[in-house]
Amino acid sequence: MKRRESYTSYMASTLEYQESAQIEPARLTMLVVMLRSGDKSVIGEIIKGHYRMVAAIVGESYSKHRIDDVMGVALLALTEATTNASTRLTDNNITPYITSTVRYAIKDY
């Protein structure tokens, strides 16, 4: 995939992307509170709720690498950020932490 438009079309057709929806702020806060208290069962929902944001970051920071590779790096960073959030967050605002982790991973790649 050489162009962003074709990648956006591809992402829109995938099942994970279609099922992912932005989590409402109150629900996200509740999920993060549960995550910080040690409940690992909420990780999947937090990750799914941030798929679209990660795809947008990949789209705007496309580099010389294949976009599939960059998306893989970004999704791995999303997973790591969500998993590590319980020990690294000082508040319940996880989205900026995920954003910076994903951007740094893409830049470092």
Order of alpha helices (4+ residues) and beta strands (2+ residues): alpha-alpha-alpha-alpha-alpha-alpha-alpha
